[in-house]
Amino acid sequence: MLRIFTLLLCSLFLFTSSAAISKGNQPFKILFGSCLHQDKEQPIWHAMNAEQADLLVLLGDNVYGDTEDMAELQAKYSKQWQKPGMQTMLVNTPMIGIWDDHDFGENDAGLEYPPKEKSRQIMLDFFKEPSNSLRRTRPDGIYTSYIFGQAPMRIQVILPDLRWNRTKLKSVDKQTYLTSKAPKNLGPYEPQQDKLASMLGESQWQWLEKQLQQPADIRIMASSLQLLPEFTGWESWANFPRERQRFLDLLDEYKIDNLVIVSGDTHWSELSKFKRKSNQTLWEMTASGLTEEWKQVSPNKHRVGESYSQANYGVVEVLVKENTTIMMSIKDVNGQMIMNTKIEL
């Protein structure tokens, strides 16, 4: 496995690996996971450590904080970070990540969550973010991006913040939910049609547009929430259809043909395939959860194959030979492949 030996700390982190990455004689392997409860057994770390990956990306719900008591939140992070399997991973594998609602501080919370500034500092402390990082002081969230490797294998990982600026969700009344949405395995939320409603906020949108123009051979949009499914009624980009479409339009505007999406949150895993206006195919791999499971899987017309509702993690392997190949796969607690897709650029 390739090993990262240089870390440049700034608003855009640059990891430069050995020359082998540009020769394409070995894959660059990234593990993805989400929904990790600090009070539960975590046998999945054994399989993940055996992967000997080059990078771990945590997609959110990295602990289940669900509190406005910052001492309690910090204690929950400490409990999770002391798990032996995670300790082994942290010793051997670089880690980056973003938050979702439970580690942000409260189920389905957004802009309105009161102690988000203190929660931000706790989260970034455990991810060993430098004290002078823009993620600690930026007024509109902890979004960031990274570049790994060298051409022709520059891998960009984009981590948007879907919490800090997010407008409060619109939900149906209890009776409507019980009679109409729950029987179809749909959550209580409705699409936000208000033009001012947003997940990212305008400053983050401007930043994201610039990221899509950065030189990169492969791009991974690492989203804490599902992006392609078009409505589960739970939290997803579909709650903000204008923003979902804005992202898809940016891909077409800048002719982005080297991007895949990896998401978390759902407590089930699946692969989704979407045909863009440009007729190019866009893939999303949902990797959830490391400990959490949800059996009432919501409909998804873009799903390829079956969903998987037991503990799992995601793997993205990038290999450059004659062509650039991306292999996306979901693996179970024993490291056995459950689903996969191969994408050639």
N, C-alpha and C positions, 0 to 999 in steps of 0.2 A: 504494500500500500504506500501511496505517496504520503509524505509528511510535510506539513507546513512549517517553515522555519523562520519566516519573517512576518512580523505583525506591525503594520503601520497604523497608529491610532489617530483618527481624525473623524470628521463628520461622515466621510465615506471610508470604511475600513478596507485596506488592501492587504490581502494575504498573498505572498508570492511563494510558490512551491518549487521543488527541484526541477531541473531541466527535463526530467522524464515526462512531466505533464504536457509539455509542448511536443514531445516526440510521439505521444499517443500510444506508448507501449504498455500502459497500465490504465485501468479506469480510475476516475476520481469518484469516490463513494461518499454519499451524504445520507445520514439517517435523519428521519423526521418523526416526531412524536408530539402528542398533545394529551390533555385530560389525565393528569397524574395526581392521584389523591394520596396525600402524605400519610394517611392513617391505614392504608391497605397494604397487603403483601404485594411485592413487585418482582416476581420471578422473571419477568420479561427482560430485565437487565442482563441476565446471563447470555441470552441469544444476541442481544444488541452488542454486548462487549465482544462476543466471538466474531462479529462482522469486521472488526479492526478497521473501522471507517476513518475517513479523513476529516469528517466534520459531523457534529450533531446540531440539529436545529430544533428547538422547542417552540411549538406553534401557539402556545397559550393554554390557560388552565394548568399551569405548571405546578401550582398548588391550589388547594381549595381553601381560600382565605375567608371570603364571605363575612366580612366584619368591617367596622369602622374603628376598631381598636387596633392601633398600629403595633402595639406590643404583641398582641395575639397573632397578627399577620406575620410579624417577624419570627415568632416562635414556630409557626407552621412552615415557613421557608427553611428554618434551621433543621426541623425534623426531617424534611424531604431531602435536603442537601447532605444529611448525614447517613442516608441509606447506603449500605455497603456497595450495592450494584451501581448506584449513581456515583459514588466516590471513585470506583474503579474507572468508570467512563470519564470522569473529569480529569483524572490523572493522565489518561492516555489519548484523549480526543478533544480538540478545540470545540467549544460550544458557543452558539449565538442563539438569540431568541427574541420573541415578542410576547406580550401578554394578551389574554382574553378576559372575559368578565370576572371569573372567580378569583384570579390572581390580581386583577385590577382592583377588586375589593368586594364586589357584590354581584349576585346573579343578574345578568342582562343589564348591568349598569353602563352608563355612558357619561355624557357631559355633566350630569347632575350629581355625580358621586362626590361628596364633600372632601374627603382627605386624599384626593388623587395625587397631590404633590408629594405628600409623605410616602404614599404607596409607591410612587415612581422611584424614589430614592432607595427604598428597601429592595425593590425588584432589581434595580441596576447594581446595587451592592452585591447581591448574590450572583449576578452575571459578571461580576468583576469589571464593570464599566469604569474607565478612568475618571478621576475626579473632575477633569477639565472637558469631558465629553459634552458635545452639544445635546445629547440625549437627556442630560441632567437639567438643562436650563432652557431648552427650546420651549417657547410659550404654548405650543400647540401639539405636544405629544412626543413619544419616544421612537417614532419611525426612523428607519435607517436603511442603508444598503451596503453590500460588501462585494468586492471583486476578488476572486481566487484564481491564481494561475496566470499563464501568459498565452498569447496568441499561438496557435489557433484554438486554445482551450481556456479562454477567459470566461469564468463562470460568475455571473452576477446573481446575487441573492437579494431580493427586495423584500423588506419587512415593513408593511404599512401598519400604522396604529389605528385600529378601528374602534377605539374606546374613548380617547381623550375628548374628542370633539363631537361625538355621536349624539344627535338629537334623540330625545326620549321617544321610545317606540310607541306606536299606535296599536292598541289591542281591542279585540271584540269583547262584548260583555260575556259573562259566565254562561248564560243560557245559550247564546249563539255558539260559543265554543263547544259546549257539551252536545248540542244537537246537530251541529253542522261540521265542525272542524275535527273534533276528537275522533269521531268514527272513521275518518279518512286518514288518521295518523298525521294530522296537520296541527301545528302550534297555534297559539292565540293571536299572533301578530298579523297586521295588515300592511300592505305597501304604503309607504309614505309618499303621497302625491304633492305635498307642500314643496314648492320650489326652493324654499330656504332650508328644508330638511337635509341633513348631511351626516355621513359617517366620518369623512376625512377632514372636512374643512378646506377652505380655498387655498390656504398656504401650503397644506400638504399636497393638494392636487397639483399645484405649480411645481413642487418638488418632485412628485412622481413623474410628471411629464418630462422633466429634465433627466431623470434616471433612465427613462426609456430611450433617451438619445445618447447615453454613455456608450462608448465602445465596448462590446461584449460579444462573445461567440455563442453563449448559451445564457438564457435568462430564466430564473425561477422566481415567480411571484409567490412568496410564502405568506399566505393569508390566514389569519386566525379563524375566519369564517368562510363557509363555502361561497364560491363566486358564480359558478355556472348553473347550478340547480335553480329553477325558476319559480317554484315557491314551495317551501316546506311549512311556512307559517311559524317556524322557529327563527332564531336569529340567522341571518344570511345577508349577502349583498342584495338579494331579491327584495328585502325590506325597503331598499332605496333604489328603485329601478332606474332612475335617471343617472345615478352614479355608476351602477353596473354597466349601463349602456355607454356612459362616458369613457369608462376604461376600455371597453371593446372598441369604441371609435378611435381611441388613441392608438391602439394596436394597428388599426388600418391606416390611420393618418401617417404614422411613421414606418409603415410597412414592416412591422415586427413579425418575423417569421421564425424566431428561435426561442420562443417563450413557452414554458409550461407552468401550470399552477399547482401548488400543493397547499392543502387546507386541513384544518382540524375541527374541533368543537363538537361534532355530532354524536360521538360515542358509537359510531359505526364507520366502517371504511367502505370506499367504493371508487370506481373510476368513472369519470364523466367525459363525454366527447361532444364537442360543439362545432358546428359549421359557421364560420364567420362570413360577413358580407363579402369578403375577398375570396370566398370559397376555400380558404385554408382551414385546416382542422386545428382546434385548440383543445388540449387535454388538461384535465384536473384530476389529481389523486388526492382523495381525502384519507388522512391517516389519523384515526381516533378510535379508542383511546388506549393509552398505555395501561390504565387500570379500569377505566369506566366503560360500561356496556349499556346499549339501549336496543331493545328488541323490536320496538314499534317503529320500524324504519319508514320514513316519509317517502312519498312518490318522487321520482326524478326521471323525467323523460329522456334525459341525456345519459343516464346510467348505462354502462357497458357491462354485461354479465350480471352477477349477483353481488349484493352487499355482504358485508361480514361484520357480525356484531359481538365478537369476543375480543379480548385484549390483542392489540396488534401495533406494529410500527411500520413506517414507510421507508423505502430505500430508493434513492435516485443514483444511478451510476452513469457517468459520462465517459465515453471512449471516442477518441479521434484516431481513425486509421484512414482508409480511403474516403469514408464519409464520417460525419459526426453522428454518433448514436447515443440516444438517451434511453435507458431502461428504467421504467418506474414499476415498483412492485410493493405489494403489501405482504408482510410476513407475520405469522402468529407467534405466540409466546415461546414456542420451541424453535423459531427461526425457519419454519417451513413456509414456502411461498404459497400464498392464497390466491393472488391475482397479479397479473403483470401486463404491461404493454411495452412495445418497442417502437421508438420513434426515430426515424432517420431524417436528418436535416440536409 
